[in-house]
Amino acid sequence: MNGRERVLAVLEGREPDTLPFMPITMMFAADLIGRPYGVYATDYRVLVEGQLRVAELFSTDHVSCISDPAREAADCGARIMYFDDQPPAIDESAALLADKSRLVSLTPPDPLGGGRMFDRVQAVALFREKTGRTLLIEGWVEGPMALSADLRGINTVMLDFFDDPNFTRDLMAFCADLAIAFARAQLEAGADIIGIGDAAASLIGPEFYASFVLPEEKRIIDAIHGLGGKVRLHICGNTTPLLPYFRSLAADMIDLDSMVSMKVARDTLGPSQVLAGNIEPVKGLCDGSPDQIRQYMVDTVQACAPAYIMTAGCEVVRTTPNRNLHAMRDGGRAAFRAQL
């Protein structure tokens, strides 16, 4: 099997030849090719070069367009701070929707309109040209909670749940509509799977998640499935209280951060839900020894395989030794073979 076939086999409940390896690499990929991260995040050609180099050196099964959370917000008109060698960041001191009345007149940007979203669409197209159908191509969108926080400000949107629930629902719906349009553009350009990054969702309780965020995440996932794509749901942080709600989402792949017990997740979500994760990126993957990493992968594979894809709890940090990524990949695959 090639990488794309391997991942799809797991996502579709078929038997792979070995476990897929899909680590999130961003600054790590830029450093690998000696390019500043500010360039990696703003020039799709550099991003593609970095991802292809990661795939070549570490035999990953995918390439990804993820770079930073500021693409949709930038095209909406938010003020973005750019740095030479760090990810772009939203300037929350001048949040686009600090005045919430602006939402009714905010026009959703066109993902093909030449802005930062279009840069990502171009990355997908170039990946398709470079890889054909040998590696899984992953597009990316911001989830409703994450983009709401980007547009409104994280602290302000937390108060909105209490102060103006009707506005909050309208904001989440706007963000979901934009995510669907952005996902469609990436799928049409050649993406196989869309990652939904909704990190801020781990900061709210189950009641707010179920009432405000879950319906819009579900709408995005259903739309992507309707367009023929797969879905990777990635929510940083401790999502243990949200696990029971994930069952209704029908996401093809659920990424879990290091705070979440993989065994608890498997017990909660059942044997067929594909899980991904979740070695701690700094203390575990970056600073751990190869032997420690291999043992972690043995434990994780025993808890989660065969409906399991290898990745860290979040982004592979830029100082991670190459040998540790190799240990993660090889340790997981050796543990999987031992189970057969």
C-alpha positions as CSV (number, residue, x, y, z in Angstrom):
1,M,0.0,0.0,0.0
2,N,1.1,3.6,-0.6
3,G,0.5,6.2,2.1
4,R,-2.9,7.4,0.8
5,E,-4.2,3.8,0.4
6,R,-2.9,3.0,4.0
7,V,-4.7,5.9,5.6
8,L,-7.9,5.3,3.7
9,A,-7.9,1.7,4.6
10,V,-7.9,2.5,8.3
11,L,-10.5,5.3,7.9
12,E,-12.8,3.0,6.0
13,G,-12.5,0.0,8.4
14,R,-10.3,-2.1,6.1
15,E,-7.1,-3.8,7.1
16,P,-3.9,-1.8,6.4
17,D,-0.5,-3.3,5.7
18,T,0.8,-1.3,8.7
19,L,-0.2,1.6,10.8
20,P,-0.5,5.0,9.1
21,F,1.9,7.8,10.3
22,M,0.4,11.3,10.2
23,P,2.3,13.7,12.5
24,I,1.5,17.4,12.3
25,T,4.7,19.1,11.2
26,M,4.8,22.9,10.7
27,M,7.8,24.8,12.1
28,F,9.6,21.4,12.1
29,A,9.0,21.2,8.3
30,A,10.2,24.8,7.7
31,D,13.4,24.2,9.7
32,L,14.0,21.0,7.8
33,I,14.3,22.9,4.6
34,G,16.1,25.9,6.1
35,R,13.3,28.4,5.5
36,P,11.9,31.0,8.0
37,Y,8.4,30.0,9.3
38,G,7.0,33.4,8.2
39,V,7.7,32.4,4.6
40,Y,6.5,28.8,5.1
41,A,3.1,30.2,6.3
42,T,2.6,32.7,3.6
43,D,4.0,31.0,0.4
44,Y,2.3,27.8,-0.5
45,R,5.3,26.7,-2.6
46,V,7.6,26.7,0.5
47,L,5.0,24.8,2.5
48,V,4.7,22.1,-0.1
49,E,8.5,21.8,-0.3
50,G,8.7,21.4,3.5
51,Q,5.9,18.8,3.7
52,L,7.4,16.8,0.8
53,R,10.7,16.8,2.6
54,V,9.1,15.5,5.8
55,A,7.4,12.7,3.8
56,E,10.7,11.8,2.2
57,L,12.7,11.6,5.4
58,F,10.2,10.1,7.7
59,S,8.0,8.0,5.4
60,T,4.8,9.8,6.5
61,D,1.6,8.8,4.8
62,H,0.3,12.3,4.2
63,V,1.1,15.9,3.4
64,S,-0.7,18.7,5.1
65,C,-1.7,22.3,4.4
66,I,-1.9,23.3,8.1
67,S,0.2,26.3,9.0
68,D,-1.6,28.7,11.4
69,P,-5.2,29.7,12.4
70,A,-5.2,33.1,10.8
71,R,-6.1,32.4,7.2
72,E,-9.9,32.7,7.4
73,A,-9.7,35.6,9.8
74,A,-7.2,37.4,7.6
75,D,-9.5,37.2,4.6
76,C,-12.4,38.4,6.7
77,G,-10.4,41.5,7.4
78,A,-9.0,40.8,10.8
79,R,-5.7,42.5,11.8
80,I,-2.9,39.9,11.6
81,M,0.6,40.2,13.0
82,Y,3.3,38.6,10.8
83,F,6.7,37.5,12.0
84,D,9.9,36.4,10.3
85,D,10.1,33.0,12.0
86,Q,6.9,32.4,14.0
87,P,3.3,31.7,13.0
88,P,1.1,34.6,12.0
89,A,-1.2,35.7,14.9
90,I,-4.5,37.5,15.3
91,D,-4.3,40.9,17.0
92,E,-7.0,40.5,19.6
93,S,-6.6,44.0,20.9
94,A,-8.2,45.1,17.6
95,A,-10.6,42.2,17.1
96,L,-12.6,42.4,13.9
97,L,-15.9,41.8,15.7
98,A,-15.1,43.8,18.9
99,D,-18.4,45.5,17.9
100,K,-20.6,42.5,17.5
101,S,-23.1,44.5,15.4
102,R,-20.6,44.2,12.5
103,L,-21.5,40.5,12.1
104,V,-24.7,41.2,10.2
105,S,-22.8,43.1,7.5
106,L,-19.7,40.9,7.4
107,T,-19.5,39.3,3.9
108,P,-17.9,35.8,3.9
109,P,-14.7,36.0,1.9
110,D,-14.2,33.9,-1.3
111,P,-11.7,31.1,-0.7
112,L,-10.6,31.6,-4.3
113,G,-10.4,35.4,-4.0
114,G,-6.6,35.7,-3.9
115,G,-6.1,35.9,-0.1
116,R,-4.6,33.6,2.5
117,M,-7.3,31.0,2.0
118,F,-6.4,30.9,-1.7
119,D,-2.8,30.3,-0.8
120,R,-3.9,27.1,1.0
121,V,-6.0,26.0,-2.0
122,Q,-2.9,26.5,-4.2
123,A,-0.9,24.3,-1.8
124,V,-3.5,21.5,-2.2
125,A,-3.3,21.8,-6.0
126,L,0.5,21.7,-6.0
127,F,0.4,18.7,-3.7
128,R,-1.9,16.9,-6.1
129,E,0.5,17.7,-9.0
130,K,3.6,16.6,-7.0
131,T,2.2,13.4,-5.3
132,G,-0.5,12.2,-7.6
133,R,-2.4,9.8,-5.4
134,T,0.5,8.3,-3.5
135,L,0.2,10.4,-0.3
136,L,-3.0,11.5,1.5
137,I,-3.5,15.2,1.0
138,E,-4.9,17.1,4.0
139,G,-6.6,20.4,3.8
140,W,-7.5,22.4,6.8
141,V,-10.2,24.7,8.2
142,E,-10.8,26.5,11.5
143,G,-13.7,25.1,13.4
144,P,-16.7,27.2,14.6
145,M,-15.4,27.8,18.1
146,A,-11.8,28.6,17.0
147,L,-12.8,31.0,14.3
148,S,-15.4,32.7,16.6
149,A,-12.5,33.3,19.0
150,D,-10.3,34.6,16.2
151,L,-12.9,37.1,15.1
152,R,-14.4,38.2,18.4
153,G,-11.5,37.6,20.8
154,I,-11.2,34.5,23.0
155,N,-12.2,36.2,26.3
156,T,-15.0,38.2,24.8
157,V,-16.6,35.2,23.1
158,M,-16.5,33.3,26.4
159,L,-18.7,36.0,27.9
160,D,-21.0,36.0,24.8
161,F,-22.2,32.5,25.8
162,F,-23.8,34.1,28.9
163,D,-24.5,37.7,27.6
164,D,-25.9,37.1,24.1
165,P,-26.5,33.5,23.2
166,N,-28.4,34.5,20.0
167,F,-25.5,36.4,18.7
168,T,-23.2,33.5,19.6
169,R,-25.2,31.1,17.6
170,D,-25.2,33.5,14.6
171,L,-21.4,33.8,14.9
172,M,-20.9,30.1,15.1
173,A,-23.2,29.6,12.0
174,F,-21.2,32.3,10.1
175,C,-18.0,30.5,10.9
176,A,-19.3,27.1,9.9
177,D,-20.6,28.4,6.6
178,L,-17.1,29.8,5.9
179,A,-15.5,26.5,6.9
180,I,-17.8,24.6,4.5
181,A,-16.9,27.0,1.6
182,F,-13.2,26.8,2.4
183,A,-13.3,23.0,2.6
184,R,-15.2,22.7,-0.7
185,A,-12.5,24.7,-2.4
186,Q,-9.7,22.5,-1.0
187,L,-11.6,19.3,-1.9
188,E,-12.1,20.5,-5.4
189,A,-8.4,21.3,-5.7
190,G,-7.5,17.7,-4.7
191,A,-7.6,17.3,-0.9
192,D,-8.6,13.9,0.4
193,I,-9.3,14.8,4.0
194,I,-10.0,18.1,5.8
195,G,-8.7,18.8,9.2
196,I,-11.0,20.8,11.4
197,G,-9.0,22.7,14.1
198,D,-11.2,23.8,16.9
199,A,-8.8,24.2,19.8
200,A,-10.8,26.7,21.7
201,A,-13.6,24.2,22.1
202,S,-11.6,22.4,24.8
203,L,-11.9,25.6,26.9
204,I,-15.6,25.5,27.3
205,G,-17.7,23.0,29.3
206,P,-19.8,20.2,27.9
207,E,-23.1,22.1,28.2
208,F,-21.9,25.0,26.0
209,Y,-20.1,22.7,23.6
210,A,-23.2,20.6,23.1
211,S,-25.5,23.6,22.7
212,F,-23.4,25.9,20.6
213,V,-20.4,24.2,19.0
214,L,-21.4,20.6,18.4
215,P,-24.3,21.4,15.9
216,E,-22.0,23.5,13.8
217,E,-19.1,21.1,13.8
218,K,-21.6,18.4,12.8
219,R,-22.8,20.6,10.0
220,I,-19.3,21.1,8.7
221,I,-18.5,17.3,8.9
222,D,-21.7,16.4,7.1
223,A,-21.0,18.9,4.3
224,I,-17.5,17.5,3.8
225,H,-18.8,14.0,3.7
226,G,-21.4,15.1,1.2
227,L,-18.5,16.5,-1.0
228,G,-16.7,13.2,-0.9
229,G,-14.0,14.1,1.7
230,K,-12.9,12.6,5.0
231,V,-12.6,14.6,8.2
232,R,-9.9,14.8,10.9
233,L,-11.2,16.6,14.0
234,H,-8.3,18.2,16.0
235,I,-9.1,19.8,19.3
236,C,-6.1,20.7,21.4
237,G,-6.3,20.4,25.2
238,N,-8.2,18.1,27.5
239,T,-11.3,17.0,25.7
240,T,-12.2,14.2,28.1
241,P,-15.5,15.8,29.1
242,L,-16.4,16.2,25.4
243,L,-15.7,12.6,24.4
244,P,-19.3,11.3,24.8
245,Y,-20.5,14.1,22.4
246,F,-17.9,13.1,19.7
247,R,-19.9,10.0,19.1
248,S,-22.6,11.9,17.2
249,L,-20.2,13.8,15.0
250,A,-19.2,10.9,12.7
251,A,-15.7,12.3,12.2
252,D,-13.6,9.8,10.3
253,M,-10.6,10.5,12.6
254,I,-10.4,12.1,16.0
255,D,-7.1,13.6,17.2
256,L,-6.6,13.5,21.0
257,D,-4.1,15.6,22.9
258,S,-1.8,14.2,25.5
259,M,-4.2,15.2,28.4
260,V,-6.7,12.5,27.2
261,S,-6.4,8.9,28.1
262,M,-6.4,6.8,24.9
263,K,-7.9,3.9,26.8
264,V,-10.8,6.1,28.1
265,A,-11.3,7.5,24.6
266,R,-11.4,4.0,23.1
267,D,-13.9,2.8,25.8
268,T,-16.1,5.9,25.3
269,L,-16.0,6.0,21.5
270,G,-16.1,2.4,20.8
271,P,-13.9,0.0,18.7
272,S,-14.6,1.4,15.3
273,Q,-13.9,5.1,15.8
274,V,-10.5,5.9,14.3
275,L,-8.3,7.6,17.0
276,A,-5.1,9.5,16.5
277,G,-2.6,10.7,19.1
278,N,-1.3,11.3,21.6
279,I,2.2,11.4,22.9
280,E,3.0,14.7,24.6
281,P,4.9,16.7,22.0
282,V,7.5,18.3,24.2
283,K,8.3,16.1,27.2
284,G,7.3,12.9,25.4
285,L,8.3,13.2,21.8
286,C,10.9,15.9,21.7
287,D,12.7,15.3,25.1
288,G,12.0,11.6,25.5
289,S,14.5,8.9,24.6
290,P,13.9,6.6,21.6
291,D,13.3,3.7,24.0
292,Q,10.7,5.7,26.0
293,I,8.9,6.7,22.8
294,R,8.9,3.1,21.5
295,Q,7.4,1.9,24.7
296,Y,4.7,4.7,24.7
297,M,3.8,3.6,21.2
298,V,3.5,-0.1,22.3
299,D,1.1,1.0,25.1
300,T,-0.9,3.2,22.7
301,V,-1.2,0.6,20.0
302,Q,-2.4,-2.0,22.5
303,A,-5.1,0.4,23.7
304,C,-6.2,1.7,20.3
305,A,-5.3,-0.4,17.3
306,P,-6.4,-1.3,14.7
307,A,-8.6,1.8,14.3
308,Y,-5.6,4.0,15.1
309,I,-3.3,6.5,13.3
310,M,0.0,7.5,14.7
311,T,0.6,11.2,15.5
312,A,1.6,13.3,18.5
313,G,-0.9,15.1,20.8
314,C,-0.4,18.2,18.7
315,E,2.3,19.8,16.5
316,V,5.7,18.2,16.4
317,V,7.9,20.9,18.0
318,R,10.7,22.3,15.8
319,T,13.5,21.0,18.0
320,T,12.4,17.3,18.0
321,P,15.3,15.0,17.1
322,N,14.9,13.1,13.8
323,R,15.6,9.8,15.7
324,N,12.6,10.4,17.9
325,L,10.2,10.7,15.0
326,H,11.7,7.5,13.6
327,A,11.3,5.8,17.0
328,M,7.6,6.9,17.0
329,R,6.9,5.5,13.6
330,D,8.9,2.3,13.9
331,G,7.8,1.6,17.5
332,G,4.2,1.9,16.6
333,R,4.5,-0.3,13.5
334,A,6.5,-3.0,15.4
335,A,3.8,-3.0,18.1
336,F,1.1,-3.3,15.4
337,R,2.9,-6.3,13.8
338,A,3.2,-8.0,17.1
339,Q,-0.6,-7.8,17.5
340,L,-1.3,-9.6,14.2
